[in-house]
Amino acid sequence: MVKNNGGNKGKKVSRKHLNVPYTGSIRKKNPQETCEMYAMVNKLTGCSMFEAKCEDGVTRICIIRNKFRGRGKRDNILTAGIWILIGIRDWEVKHPDKKSTCDLLYVYSEEDKNILKHNTDGNWSVLKLNDEEDEASIDTDYNLSNANEVIEAVPLEVWIEEDAIDINDI
């Protein structure tokens, strides 16, 4: 008798690469490790690299490992301003004219960022974008009621010239 090899294989395939986000505790910097450090993404440079501003104020080139590319990219989208955990390559020989290199270890979400600010010690004042500092200094003391009165005070008139439209020309 012939074996039935047909049918829908979609269920098997979809379960093969199931990527459920982890909702447990977040990864924090190990206090015994001097190589782990919190950082913020400054600029994506391409070729699986980006510039990261670390909590010690130094800008480093960070390498995106394969874990955070391809299928693992879905929950680890990197844009400017995202907080990350990096591992500094202290074993690597650094050229004096170039930036040092580090590896990406963990990407924090916005919820994780708030948990880190309140529960761990770190130099969080360094990990800010220039836009965030400008938004804090903008004065927002303006009165919207005066703006509405000015808009209502200007009469809107529509001027239509009767000679401009001739129905016979259409």
N, C-alpha and C positions, 0 to 999 in steps of 0.2 A: 504494500500500500504506500502511496506517495505521502511524504510529510508536508504539512502545510507550513510554508515559510513566509507567507504573505501576512498582511495585516498591518495594523498601525504600530510602528515602533517609536512613536513620538514620546510616549511616557517614559520609556527606558532611557532615551537620549536626554530628556530634560532633567531627569534625576541624576544623571552622571556628573553634571557640572553645577550642581546646586550650590549657590553662594549665599548663605543666610548671614545677615550682619550680626555680629556678636554684640549682645546687649549687656554683657557683664561689666566687670570693672575695667577701667582704662589702664594702659601701661604708663607708669610714671618713671621718672629718672631714678636710677639706682644711686643712692648716696655714696656707696663705696667706689663706684666707677667714675673716674675723672674724664673718661672719654665720651660719656653720654651727656647731651646738652639739649635744652629746648631752643628752638629757632623758629623763624618765620620766613616764608617764601617771599623773596623780593622780586625776582625776575626769572621767567622761564627762558632758557637759552637754546633749547633744542638738543637733539642727540642724547636724550635721557639724562639731561643735566639741568640744573637751575642754580641761581644764586640764593643763598640763605643768610639772613642776618641772625647771628647767634645771640644768646643772652649776655655774653661777655662783650658785645659790641663789635665783634669781628665779622666781616662778610666772607663766607666760604663758598666754594663750588661744591654742590651736593650731587651725588650720583643716585639716580632712581634705579633700584634693584628690580630684577625681573618679577619679584613678588607683587610689585605695585604697577606692573604693566600688563597689557592683554586682558585676561579674564579678571585679574585682581584690581583693575583700574576702576571698576564700577563704584566701589565704596571709598576710593582713595583719589578723588579728583584733586589735582593740584592747581591752584591759582594763586595770584598775588594776595598776600595777607593771611594765608592758611598757616596755622601753627603745626609744627612737626617736632618729632624727636629724632635727633641725628646722632650718629656715632663717628667721632673724630678719628681719623687714621693717624694715630701717633707713631705707628711703625713705619710710615711712609716718609721718605726723604723729601723735604719741601725745598723748592727753589726759592731763593730770597726775593726774587722779583714777582713771583706768581702767588695767587691765592692758594691756601691750603685746601685739601680735599676731604670730604666726609661722605658718609652713607646715610640714606634715608632708612629709619627704623620703624617709625609709626606716624600716621597722619591723624590729627585730632579734628573732630567735628566741632560745631559751634557749642553744643551742649558740653562736650568734653573740655572746651576752652574755659567755660564758666566754672566747671568743677576744679580745674587746675588752678585758677585764680584764687579760689576760696580755700582749697585744701592743701596746697603745696607751697613751698617757698621757692621763689625764683625772682629774677630781675625782670618783671613784666613791663616796666616802663620802657625798656629798650625795644620790646616786641610790639611796636605800633607802626602803622603806615603813616606817611606824611599827610594823607587825606584825613585820617582820624584826628590828628592834632589840629588841622585847620577847622574841622567841623566843631570841635570843642570851643574854639576861640571866636566863632561867628556869633554876633549879637542878634538875638531873636526877639528883641523887644519892639515889635511894631504892632500897630492897632489895625485889625482887619475891619472894624466897623467904619473907620474913616475912609478906607479904600472903597467900601461898598457905596458910601454916600457920594463919593466923587464919580463913580461909574453911573449911578442913577441920575446924577445931576446933568449929565450930558445927554441931550435929546438925540435920538437916532432918527434921522430923516432920510428918506430914499427919494432921490430925484430921478424921475424918468422923463425923458423928453419924448413927447408924443410924435414928433417928426422923425425920430431916429428909427422907429420900427414901421415899416410899410408892409402890410399884409400882401399886397400885389407882387412885391419882389420875391416872396417866398415861393 
